[in-house]
Amino acid sequence: MQTHLRRLRFERGELSQAVIAERVNVSRQTIVSIERGDYNPSVLLALHLAHALHTTVEHLFELEDSDAS
């Protein structure tokens, strides 16, 4: 899965990882892990992140060809 979290954070006013983490009630380390691709968020967290960034889950995350099976 590919994430656009980092890019969208900067497009939405250069929001820090800590600010986004606080808005969605997770640790900054969770945001770091999502941005690195080390952690796939739950559906609920993905929805909260999309809401916090004023976007859709589909715009925030997308499947890569290797994810399809």
mmCIF file of the N, C-alpha and C atoms, coordinates in Angstrom:
data_MODEL
# 
_entry.id   MODEL 
# 
loop_
_atom_site.group_PDB 
_atom_site.id 
_atom_site.type_symbol 
_atom_site.label_atom_id 
_atom_site.label_alt_id 
_atom_site.label_comp_id 
_atom_site.label_asym_id 
_atom_site.label_entity_id 
_atom_site.label_seq_id 
_atom_site.pdbx_PDB_ins_code 
_atom_site.Cartn_x 
_atom_site.Cartn_y 
_atom_site.Cartn_z 
_atom_site.occupancy 
_atom_site.B_iso_or_equiv 
_atom_site.pdbx_formal_charge 
_atom_site.auth_seq_id 
_atom_site.auth_comp_id 
_atom_site.auth_asym_id 
_atom_site.auth_atom_id 
_atom_site.pdbx_PDB_model_num 
ATOM 1   N N  . MET A 1 1  ? 0.844   -1.166  0.000  1.00 0.00 ? 1  MET A N  1 
ATOM 2   C CA . MET A 1 1  ? 0.000   0.000   0.000  1.00 0.00 ? 1  MET A CA 1 
ATOM 3   C C  . MET A 1 1  ? 0.892   1.232   0.000  1.00 0.00 ? 1  MET A C  1 
ATOM 4   N N  . GLN A 1 2  ? 0.542   2.172   -0.803 1.00 0.00 ? 2  GLN A N  1 
ATOM 5   C CA . GLN A 1 2  ? 1.278   3.429   -0.878 1.00 0.00 ? 2  GLN A CA 1 
ATOM 6   C C  . GLN A 1 2  ? 0.518   4.491   -0.096 1.00 0.00 ? 2  GLN A C  1 
ATOM 7   N N  . THR A 1 3  ? 1.243   5.325   0.634  1.00 0.00 ? 3  THR A N  1 
ATOM 8   C CA . THR A 1 3  ? 0.616   6.398   1.389  1.00 0.00 ? 3  THR A CA 1 
ATOM 9   C C  . THR A 1 3  ? 1.092   7.756   0.891  1.00 0.00 ? 3  THR A C  1 
ATOM 10  N N  . HIS A 1 4  ? 0.191   8.698   0.916  1.00 0.00 ? 4  HIS A N  1 
ATOM 11  C CA . HIS A 1 4  ? 0.494   10.072  0.543  1.00 0.00 ? 4  HIS A CA 1 
ATOM 12  C C  . HIS A 1 4  ? 0.422   10.974  1.769  1.00 0.00 ? 4  HIS A C  1 
ATOM 13  N N  . LEU A 1 5  ? 0.540   10.378  2.935  1.00 0.00 ? 5  LEU A N  1 
ATOM 14  C CA . LEU A 1 5  ? 0.393   11.104  4.187  1.00 0.00 ? 5  LEU A CA 1 
ATOM 15  C C  . LEU A 1 5  ? 1.412   12.238  4.305  1.00 0.00 ? 5  LEU A C  1 
ATOM 16  N N  . ARG A 1 6  ? 2.656   11.950  4.066  1.00 0.00 ? 6  ARG A N  1 
ATOM 17  C CA . ARG A 1 6  ? 3.690   12.983  4.220  1.00 0.00 ? 6  ARG A CA 1 
ATOM 18  C C  . ARG A 1 6  ? 3.436   14.157  3.277  1.00 0.00 ? 6  ARG A C  1 
ATOM 19  N N  . ARG A 1 7  ? 3.174   13.866  2.016  1.00 0.00 ? 7  ARG A N  1 
ATOM 20  C CA . ARG A 1 7  ? 2.917   14.923  1.026  1.00 0.00 ? 7  ARG A CA 1 
ATOM 21  C C  . ARG A 1 7  ? 1.709   15.766  1.422  1.00 0.00 ? 7  ARG A C  1 
ATOM 22  N N  . LEU A 1 8  ? 0.641   15.105  1.835  1.00 0.00 ? 8  LEU A N  1 
ATOM 23  C CA . LEU A 1 8  ? -0.569  15.826  2.208  1.00 0.00 ? 8  LEU A CA 1 
ATOM 24  C C  . LEU A 1 8  ? -0.371  16.662  3.471  1.00 0.00 ? 8  LEU A C  1 
ATOM 25  N N  . ARG A 1 9  ? 0.452   16.175  4.406  1.00 0.00 ? 9  ARG A N  1 
ATOM 26  C CA . ARG A 1 9  ? 0.749   16.978  5.599  1.00 0.00 ? 9  ARG A CA 1 
ATOM 27  C C  . ARG A 1 9  ? 1.348   18.319  5.205  1.00 0.00 ? 9  ARG A C  1 
ATOM 28  N N  . PHE A 1 10 ? 2.265   18.284  4.232  1.00 0.00 ? 10 PHE A N  1 
ATOM 29  C CA . PHE A 1 10 ? 2.929   19.510  3.804  1.00 0.00 ? 10 PHE A CA 1 
ATOM 30  C C  . PHE A 1 10 ? 2.006   20.381  2.957  1.00 0.00 ? 10 PHE A C  1 
ATOM 31  N N  . GLU A 1 11 ? 1.168   19.763  2.149  1.00 0.00 ? 11 GLU A N  1 
ATOM 32  C CA . GLU A 1 11 ? 0.222   20.530  1.343  1.00 0.00 ? 11 GLU A CA 1 
ATOM 33  C C  . GLU A 1 11 ? -0.846  21.219  2.199  1.00 0.00 ? 11 GLU A C  1 
ATOM 34  N N  . ARG A 1 12 ? -1.087  20.693  3.378  1.00 0.00 ? 12 ARG A N  1 
ATOM 35  C CA . ARG A 1 12 ? -2.119  21.236  4.259  1.00 0.00 ? 12 ARG A CA 1 
ATOM 36  C C  . ARG A 1 12 ? -1.521  22.170  5.322  1.00 0.00 ? 12 ARG A C  1 
ATOM 37  N N  . GLY A 1 13 ? -0.438  22.831  4.987  1.00 0.00 ? 13 GLY A N  1 
ATOM 38  C CA . GLY A 1 13 ? 0.122   23.809  5.900  1.00 0.00 ? 13 GLY A CA 1 
ATOM 39  C C  . GLY A 1 13 ? 1.336   23.342  6.654  1.00 0.00 ? 13 GLY A C  1 
ATOM 40  N N  . GLU A 1 14 ? 2.074   22.400  6.059  1.00 0.00 ? 14 GLU A N  1 
ATOM 41  C CA . GLU A 1 14 ? 3.283   21.864  6.685  1.00 0.00 ? 14 GLU A CA 1 
ATOM 42  C C  . GLU A 1 14 ? 3.030   21.391  8.113  1.00 0.00 ? 14 GLU A C  1 
ATOM 43  N N  . LEU A 1 15 ? 2.002   20.575  8.256  1.00 0.00 ? 15 LEU A N  1 
ATOM 44  C CA . LEU A 1 15 ? 1.648   20.013  9.562  1.00 0.00 ? 15 LEU A CA 1 
ATOM 45  C C  . LEU A 1 15 ? 2.711   19.008  9.995  1.00 0.00 ? 15 LEU A C  1 
ATOM 46  N N  . SER A 1 16 ? 3.116   19.090  11.232 1.00 0.00 ? 16 SER A N  1 
ATOM 47  C CA . SER A 1 16 ? 4.119   18.158  11.742 1.00 0.00 ? 16 SER A CA 1 
ATOM 48  C C  . SER A 1 16 ? 3.489   16.799  12.027 1.00 0.00 ? 16 SER A C  1 
ATOM 49  N N  . GLN A 1 17 ? 4.346   15.809  12.141 1.00 0.00 ? 17 GLN A N  1 
ATOM 50  C CA . GLN A 1 17 ? 3.873   14.474  12.521 1.00 0.00 ? 17 GLN A CA 1 
ATOM 51  C C  . GLN A 1 17 ? 3.201   14.522  13.881 1.00 0.00 ? 17 GLN A C  1 
ATOM 52  N N  . ALA A 1 18 ? 3.739   15.312  14.786 1.00 0.00 ? 18 ALA A N  1 
ATOM 53  C CA . ALA A 1 18 ? 3.170   15.420  16.136 1.00 0.00 ? 18 ALA A CA 1 
ATOM 54  C C  . ALA A 1 18 ? 1.772   16.028  16.110 1.00 0.00 ? 18 ALA A C  1 
ATOM 55  N N  . VAL A 1 19 ? 1.565   17.028  15.276 1.00 0.00 ? 19 VAL A N  1 
ATOM 56  C CA . VAL A 1 19 ? 0.249   17.667  15.182 1.00 0.00 ? 19 VAL A CA 1 
ATOM 57  C C  . VAL A 1 19 ? -0.790  16.679  14.644 1.00 0.00 ? 19 VAL A C  1 
ATOM 58  N N  . ILE A 1 20 ? -0.452  15.986  13.570 1.00 0.00 ? 20 ILE A N  1 
ATOM 59  C CA . ILE A 1 20 ? -1.389  15.003  13.006 1.00 0.00 ? 20 ILE A CA 1 
ATOM 60  C C  . ILE A 1 20 ? -1.650  13.886  14.008 1.00 0.00 ? 20 ILE A C  1 
ATOM 61  N N  . ALA A 1 21 ? -0.608  13.419  14.670 1.00 0.00 ? 21 ALA A N  1 
ATOM 62  C CA . ALA A 1 21 ? -0.767  12.360  15.672 1.00 0.00 ? 21 ALA A CA 1 
ATOM 63  C C  . ALA A 1 21 ? -1.730  12.792  16.771 1.00 0.00 ? 21 ALA A C  1 
ATOM 64  N N  . GLU A 1 22 ? -1.577  14.007  17.220 1.00 0.00 ? 22 GLU A N  1 
ATOM 65  C CA . GLU A 1 22 ? -2.463  14.513  18.272 1.00 0.00 ? 22 GLU A CA 1 
ATOM 66  C C  . GLU A 1 22 ? -3.900  14.605  17.778 1.00 0.00 ? 22 GLU A C  1 
ATOM 67  N N  . ARG A 1 23 ? -4.085  15.046  16.544 1.00 0.00 ? 23 ARG A N  1 
ATOM 68  C CA . ARG A 1 23 ? -5.441  15.179  15.981 1.00 0.00 ? 23 ARG A CA 1 
ATOM 69  C C  . ARG A 1 23 ? -6.166  13.845  15.867 1.00 0.00 ? 23 ARG A C  1 
ATOM 70  N N  . VAL A 1 24 ? -5.414  12.771  15.644 1.00 0.00 ? 24 VAL A N  1 
ATOM 71  C CA . VAL A 1 24 ? -6.056  11.464  15.468 1.00 0.00 ? 24 VAL A CA 1 
ATOM 72  C C  . VAL A 1 24 ? -5.825  10.540  16.660 1.00 0.00 ? 24 VAL A C  1 
ATOM 73  N N  . ASN A 1 25 ? -5.212  11.094  17.711 1.00 0.00 ? 25 ASN A N  1 
ATOM 74  C CA . ASN A 1 25 ? -5.053  10.380  18.984 1.00 0.00 ? 25 ASN A CA 1 
ATOM 75  C C  . ASN A 1 25 ? -4.175  9.122   18.881 1.00 0.00 ? 25 ASN A C  1 
ATOM 76  N N  . VAL A 1 26 ? -3.026  9.285   18.204 1.00 0.00 ? 26 VAL A N  1 
ATOM 77  C CA . VAL A 1 26 ? -2.021  8.224   18.158 1.00 0.00 ? 26 VAL A CA 1 
ATOM 78  C C  . VAL A 1 26 ? -0.665  8.850   18.477 1.00 0.00 ? 26 VAL A C  1 
ATOM 79  N N  . SER A 1 27 ? 0.358   8.034   18.602 1.00 0.00 ? 27 SER A N  1 
ATOM 80  C CA . SER A 1 27 ? 1.698   8.555   18.857 1.00 0.00 ? 27 SER A CA 1 
ATOM 81  C C  . SER A 1 27 ? 2.324   9.069   17.556 1.00 0.00 ? 27 SER A C  1 
ATOM 82  N N  . ARG A 1 28 ? 3.310   9.928   17.701 1.00 0.00 ? 28 ARG A N  1 
ATOM 83  C CA . ARG A 1 28 ? 4.049   10.408  16.542 1.00 0.00 ? 28 ARG A CA 1 
ATOM 84  C C  . ARG A 1 28 ? 4.738   9.234   15.851 1.00 0.00 ? 28 ARG A C  1 
ATOM 85  N N  . GLN A 1 29 ? 5.175   8.256   16.644 1.00 0.00 ? 29 GLN A N  1 
ATOM 86  C CA . GLN A 1 29 ? 5.845   7.088   16.083 1.00 0.00 ? 29 GLN A CA 1 
ATOM 87  C C  . GLN A 1 29 ? 4.906   6.302   15.156 1.00 0.00 ? 29 GLN A C  1 
ATOM 88  N N  . THR A 1 30 ? 3.622   6.305   15.457 1.00 0.00 ? 30 THR A N  1 
ATOM 89  C CA . THR A 1 30 ? 2.659   5.641   14.578 1.00 0.00 ? 30 THR A CA 1 
ATOM 90  C C  . THR A 1 30 ? 2.615   6.345   13.231 1.00 0.00 ? 30 THR A C  1 
ATOM 91  N N  . ILE A 1 31 ? 2.621   7.665   13.241 1.00 0.00 ? 31 ILE A N  1 
ATOM 92  C CA . ILE A 1 31 ? 2.616   8.427   11.988 1.00 0.00 ? 31 ILE A CA 1 
ATOM 93  C C  . ILE A 1 31 ? 3.902   8.146   11.207 1.00 0.00 ? 31 ILE A C  1 
ATOM 94  N N  . VAL A 1 32 ? 5.024   8.110   11.896 1.00 0.00 ? 32 VAL A N  1 
ATOM 95  C CA . VAL A 1 32 ? 6.306   7.786   11.255 1.00 0.00 ? 32 VAL A CA 1 
ATOM 96  C C  . VAL A 1 32 ? 6.216   6.416   10.587 1.00 0.00 ? 32 VAL A C  1 
ATOM 97  N N  . SER A 1 33 ? 5.694   5.431   11.289 1.00 0.00 ? 33 SER A N  1 
ATOM 98  C CA . SER A 1 33 ? 5.592   4.063   10.758 1.00 0.00 ? 33 SER A CA 1 
ATOM 99  C C  . SER A 1 33 ? 4.673   3.996   9.543  1.00 0.00 ? 33 SER A C  1 
ATOM 100 N N  . ILE A 1 34 ? 3.582   4.740   9.574  1.00 0.00 ? 34 ILE A N  1 
ATOM 101 C CA . ILE A 1 34 ? 2.664   4.769   8.424  1.00 0.00 ? 34 ILE A CA 1 
ATOM 102 C C  . ILE A 1 34 ? 3.365   5.396   7.229  1.00 0.00 ? 34 ILE A C  1 
ATOM 103 N N  . GLU A 1 35 ? 4.039   6.524   7.450  1.00 0.00 ? 35 GLU A N  1 
ATOM 104 C CA . GLU A 1 35 ? 4.720   7.210   6.347  1.00 0.00 ? 35 GLU A CA 1 
ATOM 105 C C  . GLU A 1 35 ? 5.830   6.352   5.738  1.00 0.00 ? 35 GLU A C  1 
ATOM 106 N N  . ARG A 1 36 ? 6.507   5.566   6.548  1.00 0.00 ? 36 ARG A N  1 
ATOM 107 C CA . ARG A 1 36 ? 7.574   4.679   6.047  1.00 0.00 ? 36 ARG A CA 1 
ATOM 108 C C  . ARG A 1 36 ? 7.017   3.452   5.334  1.00 0.00 ? 36 ARG A C  1 
ATOM 109 N N  . GLY A 1 37 ? 5.742   3.155   5.555  1.00 0.00 ? 37 GLY A N  1 
ATOM 110 C CA . GLY A 1 37 ? 5.156   1.951   4.988  1.00 0.00 ? 37 GLY A CA 1 
ATOM 111 C C  . GLY A 1 37 ? 5.351   0.738   5.858  1.00 0.00 ? 37 GLY A C  1 
ATOM 112 N N  . ASP A 1 38 ? 5.784   0.958   7.102  1.00 0.00 ? 38 ASP A N  1 
ATOM 113 C CA . ASP A 1 38 ? 6.004   -0.151  8.034  1.00 0.00 ? 38 ASP A CA 1 
ATOM 114 C C  . ASP A 1 38 ? 4.728   -0.590  8.736  1.00 0.00 ? 38 ASP A C  1 
ATOM 115 N N  . TYR A 1 39 ? 3.694   0.244   8.684  1.00 0.00 ? 39 TYR A N  1 
ATOM 116 C CA . TYR A 1 39 ? 2.465   -0.032  9.424  1.00 0.00 ? 39 TYR A CA 1 
ATOM 117 C C  . TYR A 1 39 ? 1.275   0.369   8.576  1.00 0.00 ? 39 TYR A C  1 
ATOM 118 N N  . ASN A 1 40 ? 0.329   -0.548  8.415  1.00 0.00 ? 40 ASN A N  1 
ATOM 119 C CA . ASN A 1 40 ? -0.924  -0.249  7.727  1.00 0.00 ? 40 ASN A CA 1 
ATOM 120 C C  . ASN A 1 40 ? -1.974  0.095   8.776  1.00 0.00 ? 40 ASN A C  1 
ATOM 121 N N  . PRO A 1 41 ? -2.524  1.287   8.707  1.00 0.00 ? 41 PRO A N  1 
ATOM 122 C CA . PRO A 1 41 ? -3.481  1.703   9.723  1.00 0.00 ? 41 PRO A CA 1 
ATOM 123 C C  . PRO A 1 41 ? -4.795  0.935   9.617  1.00 0.00 ? 41 PRO A C  1 
ATOM 124 N N  . SER A 1 42 ? -5.510  0.901   10.726 1.00 0.00 ? 42 SER A N  1 
ATOM 125 C CA . SER A 1 42 ? -6.853  0.317   10.709 1.00 0.00 ? 42 SER A CA 1 
ATOM 126 C C  . SER A 1 42 ? -7.758  1.199   9.858  1.00 0.00 ? 42 SER A C  1 
ATOM 127 N N  . VAL A 1 43 ? -8.896  0.681   9.503  1.00 0.00 ? 43 VAL A N  1 
ATOM 128 C CA . VAL A 1 43 ? -9.863  1.458   8.733  1.00 0.00 ? 43 VAL A CA 1 
ATOM 129 C C  . VAL A 1 43 ? -10.255 2.711   9.521  1.00 0.00 ? 43 VAL A C  1 
ATOM 130 N N  . LEU A 1 44 ? -10.477 2.559   10.810 1.00 0.00 ? 44 LEU A N  1 
ATOM 131 C CA . LEU A 1 44 ? -10.868 3.695   11.637 1.00 0.00 ? 44 LEU A CA 1 
ATOM 132 C C  . LEU A 1 44 ? -9.781  4.766   11.658 1.00 0.00 ? 44 LEU A C  1 
ATOM 133 N N  . LEU A 1 45 ? -8.527  4.366   11.820 1.00 0.00 ? 45 LEU A N  1 
ATOM 134 C CA . LEU A 1 45 ? -7.438  5.333   11.824 1.00 0.00 ? 45 LEU A CA 1 
ATOM 135 C C  . LEU A 1 45 ? -7.293  5.986   10.453 1.00 0.00 ? 45 LEU A C  1 
ATOM 136 N N  . ALA A 1 46 ? -7.428  5.226   9.386  1.00 0.00 ? 46 ALA A N  1 
ATOM 137 C CA . ALA A 1 46 ? -7.351  5.790   8.038  1.00 0.00 ? 46 ALA A CA 1 
ATOM 138 C C  . ALA A 1 46 ? -8.442  6.844   7.834  1.00 0.00 ? 46 ALA A C  1 
ATOM 139 N N  . LEU A 1 47 ? -9.628  6.557   8.325  1.00 0.00 ? 47 LEU A N  1 
ATOM 140 C CA . LEU A 1 47 ? -10.727 7.536   8.220  1.00 0.00 ? 47 LEU A CA 1 
ATOM 141 C C  . LEU A 1 47 ? -10.426 8.791   9.023  1.00 0.00 ? 47 LEU A C  1 
ATOM 142 N N  . HIS A 1 48 ? -9.895  8.635   10.224 1.00 0.00 ? 48 HIS A N  1 
ATOM 143 C CA . HIS A 1 48 ? -9.535  9.791   11.050 1.00 0.00 ? 48 HIS A CA 1 
ATOM 144 C C  . HIS A 1 48 ? -8.433  10.625  10.385 1.00 0.00 ? 48 HIS A C  1 
ATOM 145 N N  . LEU A 1 49 ? -7.433  9.962   9.828  1.00 0.00 ? 49 LEU A N  1 
ATOM 146 C CA . LEU A 1 49 ? -6.363  10.677  9.140  1.00 0.00 ? 49 LEU A CA 1 
ATOM 147 C C  . LEU A 1 49 ? -6.901  11.446  7.939  1.00 0.00 ? 49 LEU A C  1 
ATOM 148 N N  . ALA A 1 50 ? -7.740  10.811  7.158  1.00 0.00 ? 50 ALA A N  1 
ATOM 149 C CA . ALA A 1 50 ? -8.322  11.483  5.992  1.00 0.00 ? 50 ALA A CA 1 
ATOM 150 C C  . ALA A 1 50 ? -9.130  12.702  6.426  1.00 0.00 ? 50 ALA A C  1 
ATOM 151 N N  . HIS A 1 51 ? -9.913  12.550  7.467  1.00 0.00 ? 51 HIS A N  1 
ATOM 152 C CA . HIS A 1 51 ? -10.718 13.665  7.970  1.00 0.00 ? 51 HIS A CA 1 
ATOM 153 C C  . HIS A 1 51 ? -9.817  14.810  8.450  1.00 0.00 ? 51 HIS A C  1 
ATOM 154 N N  . ALA A 1 52 ? -8.768  14.474  9.176  1.00 0.00 ? 52 ALA A N  1 
ATOM 155 C CA . ALA A 1 52 ? -7.850  15.485  9.705  1.00 0.00 ? 52 ALA A CA 1 
ATOM 156 C C  . ALA A 1 52 ? -7.137  16.244  8.584  1.00 0.00 ? 52 ALA A C  1 
ATOM 157 N N  . LEU A 1 53 ? -6.947  15.589  7.449  1.00 0.00 ? 53 LEU A N  1 
ATOM 158 C CA . LEU A 1 53 ? -6.255  16.204  6.315  1.00 0.00 ? 53 LEU A CA 1 
ATOM 159 C C  . LEU A 1 53 ? -7.217  16.701  5.239  1.00 0.00 ? 53 LEU A C  1 
ATOM 160 N N  . HIS A 1 54 ? -8.504  16.649  5.529  1.00 0.00 ? 54 HIS A N  1 
ATOM 161 C CA . HIS A 1 54 ? -9.543  17.137  4.596  1.00 0.00 ? 54 HIS A CA 1 
ATOM 162 C C  . HIS A 1 54 ? -9.421  16.482  3.226  1.00 0.00 ? 54 HIS A C  1 
ATOM 163 N N  . THR A 1 55 ? -9.339  15.158  3.254  1.00 0.00 ? 55 THR A N  1 
ATOM 164 C CA . THR A 1 55 ? -9.240  14.402  2.016  1.00 0.00 ? 55 THR A CA 1 
ATOM 165 C C  . THR A 1 55 ? -10.013 13.099  2.186  1.00 0.00 ? 55 THR A C  1 
ATOM 166 N N  . THR A 1 56 ? -9.893  12.217  1.234  1.00 0.00 ? 56 THR A N  1 
ATOM 167 C CA . THR A 1 56 ? -10.535 10.904  1.317  1.00 0.00 ? 56 THR A CA 1 
ATOM 168 C C  . THR A 1 56 ? -9.489  9.841   1.610  1.00 0.00 ? 56 THR A C  1 
ATOM 169 N N  . VAL A 1 57 ? -9.944  8.715   2.111  1.00 0.00 ? 57 VAL A N  1 
ATOM 170 C CA . VAL A 1 57 ? -9.039  7.589   2.350  1.00 0.00 ? 57 VAL A CA 1 
ATOM 171 C C  . VAL A 1 57 ? -8.410  7.150   1.028  1.00 0.00 ? 57 VAL A C  1 
ATOM 172 N N  . GLU A 1 58 ? -9.197  7.167   -0.035 1.00 0.00 ? 58 GLU A N  1 
ATOM 173 C CA . GLU A 1 58 ? -8.696  6.740   -1.339 1.00 0.00 ? 58 GLU A CA 1 
ATOM 174 C C  . GLU A 1 58 ? -7.590  7.656   -1.850 1.00 0.00 ? 58 GLU A C  1 
ATOM 175 N N  . HIS A 1 59 ? -7.628  8.926   -1.477 1.00 0.00 ? 59 HIS A N  1 
ATOM 176 C CA . HIS A 1 59 ? -6.581  9.860   -1.899 1.00 0.00 ? 59 HIS A CA 1 
ATOM 177 C C  . HIS A 1 59 ? -5.356  9.752   -0.996 1.00 0.00 ? 59 HIS A C  1 
ATOM 178 N N  . LEU A 1 60 ? -5.578  9.382   0.241  1.00 0.00 ? 60 LEU A N  1 
ATOM 179 C CA . LEU A 1 60 ? -4.508  9.264   1.220  1.00 0.00 ? 60 LEU A CA 1 
ATOM 180 C C  . LEU A 1 60 ? -3.707  7.967   1.056  1.00 0.00 ? 60 LEU A C  1 
ATOM 181 N N  . PHE A 1 61 ? -4.402  6.889   0.739  1.00 0.00 ? 61 PHE A N  1 
ATOM 182 C CA . PHE A 1 61 ? -3.772  5.568   0.582  1.00 0.00 ? 61 PHE A CA 1 
ATOM 183 C C  . PHE A 1 61 ? -4.225  4.952   -0.731 1.00 0.00 ? 61 PHE A C  1 
ATOM 184 N N  . GLU A 1 62 ? -3.326  4.201   -1.351 1.00 0.00 ? 62 GLU A N  1 
ATOM 185 C CA . GLU A 1 62 ? -3.720  3.465   -2.554 1.00 0.00 ? 62 GLU A CA 1 
ATOM 186 C C  . GLU A 1 62 ? -2.979  2.128   -2.612 1.00 0.00 ? 62 GLU A C  1 
ATOM 187 N N  . LEU A 1 63 ? -3.642  1.182   -3.194 1.00 0.00 ? 63 LEU A N  1 
ATOM 188 C CA . LEU A 1 63 ? -3.040  -0.142  -3.340 1.00 0.00 ? 63 LEU A CA 1 
ATOM 189 C C  . LEU A 1 63 ? -2.001  -0.108  -4.445 1.00 0.00 ? 63 LEU A C  1 
ATOM 190 N N  . GLU A 1 64 ? -0.936  -0.841  -4.233 1.00 0.00 ? 64 GLU A N  1 
ATOM 191 C CA . GLU A 1 64 ? 0.066   -1.022  -5.278 1.00 0.00 ? 64 GLU A CA 1 
ATOM 192 C C  . GLU A 1 64 ? -0.244  -2.331  -5.984 1.00 0.00 ? 64 GLU A C  1 
ATOM 193 N N  . ASP A 1 65 ? 0.311   -2.510  -7.163 1.00 0.00 ? 65 ASP A N  1 
ATOM 194 C CA . ASP A 1 65 ? 0.055   -3.742  -7.929 1.00 0.00 ? 65 ASP A CA 1 
ATOM 195 C C  . ASP A 1 65 ? 0.396   -4.974  -7.117 1.00 0.00 ? 65 ASP A C  1 
ATOM 196 N N  . SER A 1 66 ? 1.445   -4.898  -6.307 1.00 0.00 ? 66 SER A N  1 
ATOM 197 C CA . SER A 1 66 ? 1.863   -6.052  -5.512 1.00 0.00 ? 66 SER A CA 1 
ATOM 198 C C  . SER A 1 66 ? 0.877   -6.379  -4.395 1.00 0.00 ? 66 SER A C  1 
ATOM 199 N N  . ASP A 1 67 ? -0.024  -5.438  -4.066 1.00 0.00 ? 67 ASP A N  1 
ATOM 200 C CA . ASP A 1 67 ? -1.017  -5.676  -3.027 1.00 0.00 ? 67 ASP A CA 1 
ATOM 201 C C  . ASP A 1 67 ? -2.230  -6.446  -3.529 1.00 0.00 ? 67 ASP A C  1 
ATOM 202 N N  . ALA A 1 68 ? -2.478  -6.373  -4.811 1.00 0.00 ? 68 ALA A N  1 
ATOM 203 C CA . ALA A 1 68 ? -3.646  -7.036  -5.396 1.00 0.00 ? 68 ALA A CA 1 
ATOM 204 C C  . ALA A 1 68 ? -3.395  -8.535  -5.475 1.00 0.00 ? 68 ALA A C  1 
ATOM 205 N N  . SER A 1 69 ? -4.399  -9.300  -5.050 1.00 0.00 ? 69 SER A N  1 
ATOM 206 C CA . SER A 1 69 ? -4.262  -10.747 -5.171 1.00 0.00 ? 69 SER A CA 1 
ATOM 207 C C  . SER A 1 69 ? -5.590  -11.396 -5.391 1.00 0.00 ? 69 SER A C  1 
# 
